[in-house]
Amino acid sequence: MSNYQGPATLIAGDSAIEVVATLSGSRSGDVRQWGGSAQTGEVGEGFLAALESGVVTIRLPDGQEGVVVATTTAIGSGRLRISGNGVIPF
């Protein structure tokens, strides 16, 4: 099992926001699962629309990236739930 907690960037379309990510991942055979949460001061409506309209990427400070599904946990909270797809980037 691997873990990451620290700064990251969520990128959706032409929009990007800086977040603090708390992520964990596990591997069972060929199946990799990873996810967690991302906290930011505020998620604007434009970024929320971008989250729903296409591919979302999380980028860590070392340049590693992963494709994610990001959903809000409570409107206005600035907290997003992250579910990763593919290679664990940490």
PyRosetta script that sets phi, psi and omega in degrees:
from pyrosetta import init, pose_from_sequence

init()
pose = pose_from_sequence("MSNYQGPATLIAGDSAIEVVATLSGSRSGDVRQWGGSAQTGEVGEGFLAALESGVVTIRLPDGQEGVVVATTTAIGSGRLRISGNGVIPF")
pose.set_psi(1, 137.4)
pose.set_omega(1, 178.0)
pose.set_phi(2, -121.7)
pose.set_psi(2, 154.1)
pose.set_omega(2, -177.4)
pose.set_phi(3, -136.2)
pose.set_psi(3, 153.3)
pose.set_omega(3, 173.3)
pose.set_phi(4, -144.5)
pose.set_psi(4, 134.2)
pose.set_omega(4, 171.1)
pose.set_phi(5, -138.7)
pose.set_psi(5, 122.2)
pose.set_omega(5, 179.8)
pose.set_phi(6, 161.1)
pose.set_psi(6, -165.8)
pose.set_omega(6, -176.4)
pose.set_phi(7, -70.3)
pose.set_psi(7, 149.9)
pose.set_omega(7, 176.8)
pose.set_phi(8, -158.6)
pose.set_psi(8, 168.2)
pose.set_omega(8, 176.3)
pose.set_phi(9, -122.6)
pose.set_psi(9, 129.7)
pose.set_omega(9, 171.5)
pose.set_phi(10, -98.0)
pose.set_psi(10, 129.3)
pose.set_omega(10, -177.1)
pose.set_phi(11, -120.9)
pose.set_psi(11, 125.9)
pose.set_omega(11, 177.6)
pose.set_phi(12, -137.1)
pose.set_psi(12, 112.6)
pose.set_omega(12, -176.8)
pose.set_phi(13, 61.4)
pose.set_psi(13, -128.2)
pose.set_omega(13, 178.3)
pose.set_phi(14, -92.1)
pose.set_psi(14, 5.2)
pose.set_omega(14, -177.3)
pose.set_phi(15, -105.3)
pose.set_psi(15, 147.9)
pose.set_omega(15, 176.4)
pose.set_phi(16, -144.9)
pose.set_psi(16, 144.6)
pose.set_omega(16, 174.6)
pose.set_phi(17, -134.1)
pose.set_psi(17, 146.4)
pose.set_omega(17, 175.8)
pose.set_phi(18, -86.0)
pose.set_psi(18, 136.1)
pose.set_omega(18, -178.3)
pose.set_phi(19, -136.5)
pose.set_psi(19, 167.2)
pose.set_omega(19, 165.9)
pose.set_phi(20, -107.8)
pose.set_psi(20, 118.2)
pose.set_omega(20, -175.0)
pose.set_phi(21, -102.2)
pose.set_psi(21, 142.2)
pose.set_omega(21, 170.8)
pose.set_phi(22, -124.4)
pose.set_psi(22, 107.5)
pose.set_omega(22, -171.8)
pose.set_phi(23, -127.6)
pose.set_psi(23, 149.2)
pose.set_omega(23, 172.2)
pose.set_phi(24, -141.3)
pose.set_psi(24, 152.3)
pose.set_omega(24, -178.6)
pose.set_phi(25, -141.4)
pose.set_psi(25, 153.5)
pose.set_omega(25, 176.9)
pose.set_phi(26, -142.3)
pose.set_psi(26, 160.8)
pose.set_omega(26, -179.2)
pose.set_phi(27, -136.2)
pose.set_psi(27, 132.1)
pose.set_omega(27, 176.3)
pose.set_phi(28, -129.7)
pose.set_psi(28, 101.6)
pose.set_omega(28, -173.9)
pose.set_phi(29, 65.4)
pose.set_psi(29, -125.3)
pose.set_omega(29, 179.0)
pose.set_phi(30, -90.7)
pose.set_psi(30, -2.7)
pose.set_omega(30, -177.2)
pose.set_phi(31, -91.4)
pose.set_psi(31, 123.4)
pose.set_omega(31, 177.3)
pose.set_phi(32, -112.8)
pose.set_psi(32, 131.6)
pose.set_omega(32, 176.6)
pose.set_phi(33, -127.5)
pose.set_psi(33, 136.3)
pose.set_omega(33, 175.8)
pose.set_phi(34, -154.5)
pose.set_psi(34, 155.4)
pose.set_omega(34, 179.8)
pose.set_phi(35, 171.7)
pose.set_psi(35, -168.8)
pose.set_omega(35, -178.8)
pose.set_phi(36, 156.1)
pose.set_psi(36, -134.3)
pose.set_omega(36, -177.7)
pose.set_phi(37, -140.5)
pose.set_psi(37, 162.4)
pose.set_omega(37, 176.5)
pose.set_phi(38, -136.2)
pose.set_psi(38, 133.1)
pose.set_omega(38, -178.7)
pose.set_phi(39, -117.7)
pose.set_psi(39, 134.0)
pose.set_omega(39, 175.8)
pose.set_phi(40, -138.5)
pose.set_psi(40, 164.5)
pose.set_omega(40, -180.0)
pose.set_phi(41, -59.8)
pose.set_psi(41, -45.6)
pose.set_omega(41, -177.9)
pose.set_phi(42, -159.4)
pose.set_psi(42, 139.7)
pose.set_omega(42, 175.9)
pose.set_phi(43, -106.7)
pose.set_psi(43, 111.6)
pose.set_omega(43, -179.0)
pose.set_phi(44, -71.0)
pose.set_psi(44, 159.1)
pose.set_omega(44, -179.6)
pose.set_phi(45, -60.8)
pose.set_psi(45, -35.5)
pose.set_omega(45, 178.5)
pose.set_phi(46, -62.5)
pose.set_psi(46, -41.0)
pose.set_omega(46, 179.0)
pose.set_phi(47, -70.4)
pose.set_psi(47, -38.6)
pose.set_omega(47, 177.2)
pose.set_phi(48, -59.9)
pose.set_psi(48, -41.3)
pose.set_omega(48, 177.5)
pose.set_phi(49, -63.2)
pose.set_psi(49, -39.9)
pose.set_omega(49, 178.7)
pose.set_phi(50, -65.4)
pose.set_psi(50, -35.8)
pose.set_omega(50, 177.8)
pose.set_phi(51, -59.3)
pose.set_psi(51, -38.1)
pose.set_omega(51, -175.7)
pose.set_phi(52, -82.3)
pose.set_psi(52, -14.8)
pose.set_omega(52, -170.2)
pose.set_phi(53, -101.6)
pose.set_psi(53, -3.7)
pose.set_omega(53, -178.0)
pose.set_phi(54, -176.5)
pose.set_psi(54, -157.2)
pose.set_omega(54, -177.0)
pose.set_phi(55, -72.0)
pose.set_psi(55, 134.3)
pose.set_omega(55, 176.6)
pose.set_phi(56, -116.4)
pose.set_psi(56, 133.7)
pose.set_omega(56, -179.1)
pose.set_phi(57, -121.2)
pose.set_psi(57, 141.2)
pose.set_omega(57, 170.6)
pose.set_phi(58, -108.0)
pose.set_psi(58, 131.8)
pose.set_omega(58, -179.8)
pose.set_phi(59, -119.0)
pose.set_psi(59, 127.1)
pose.set_omega(59, 177.9)
pose.set_phi(60, -91.1)
pose.set_psi(60, 162.9)
pose.set_omega(60, -176.4)
pose.set_phi(61, -57.8)
pose.set_psi(61, -26.9)
pose.set_omega(61, 179.7)
pose.set_phi(62, -82.7)
pose.set_psi(62, 3.4)
pose.set_omega(62, 178.0)
pose.set_phi(63, 93.9)
pose.set_psi(63, -10.5)
pose.set_omega(63, 177.9)
pose.set_phi(64, -65.5)
pose.set_psi(64, 142.2)
pose.set_omega(64, -178.1)
pose.set_phi(65, -133.3)
pose.set_psi(65, 156.6)
pose.set_omega(65, 173.7)
pose.set_phi(66, -149.0)
pose.set_psi(66, 150.6)
pose.set_omega(66, 177.4)
pose.set_phi(67, -85.2)
pose.set_psi(67, 134.5)
pose.set_omega(67, -176.9)
pose.set_phi(68, -134.3)
pose.set_psi(68, 162.5)
pose.set_omega(68, 164.2)
pose.set_phi(69, -106.9)
pose.set_psi(69, 125.1)
pose.set_omega(69, -179.1)
pose.set_phi(70, -119.7)
pose.set_psi(70, 126.6)
pose.set_omega(70, 178.9)
pose.set_phi(71, -128.6)
pose.set_psi(71, 150.7)
pose.set_omega(71, 178.7)
pose.set_phi(72, -76.3)
pose.set_psi(72, 146.5)
pose.set_omega(72, 176.4)
pose.set_phi(73, -95.1)
pose.set_psi(73, -33.1)
pose.set_omega(73, 175.9)
pose.set_phi(74, -156.2)
pose.set_psi(74, 124.9)
pose.set_omega(74, -177.4)
pose.set_phi(75, -56.9)
pose.set_psi(75, 130.6)
pose.set_omega(75, 179.5)
pose.set_phi(76, 87.1)
pose.set_psi(76, -4.7)
pose.set_omega(76, -177.3)
pose.set_phi(77, -82.5)
pose.set_psi(77, -21.5)
pose.set_omega(77, -175.5)
pose.set_phi(78, 75.7)
pose.set_psi(78, 7.8)
pose.set_omega(78, -179.3)
pose.set_phi(79, -106.3)
pose.set_psi(79, 132.0)
pose.set_omega(79, 179.5)
pose.set_phi(80, -121.3)
pose.set_psi(80, 143.9)
pose.set_omega(80, 173.0)
pose.set_phi(81, -92.2)
pose.set_psi(81, 133.6)
pose.set_omega(81, -176.3)
pose.set_phi(82, -116.2)
pose.set_psi(82, 132.1)
pose.set_omega(82, 174.8)
pose.set_phi(83, -128.1)
pose.set_psi(83, 118.0)
pose.set_omega(83, -173.9)
pose.set_phi(84, -89.4)
pose.set_psi(84, 161.2)
pose.set_omega(84, -178.9)
pose.set_phi(85, -135.4)
pose.set_psi(85, 128.2)
pose.set_omega(85, 176.3)
pose.set_phi(86, 90.0)
pose.set_psi(86, -152.8)
pose.set_omega(86, -175.1)
pose.set_phi(87, -60.9)
pose.set_psi(87, 135.0)
pose.set_omega(87, 178.2)
pose.set_phi(88, -72.1)
pose.set_psi(88, 122.2)
pose.set_omega(88, -173.2)
pose.set_phi(89, -87.7)
pose.set_psi(89, 17.9)
pose.set_omega(89, -179.6)
pose.set_phi(90, -141.6)
pose.dump_pdb("model.pdb")
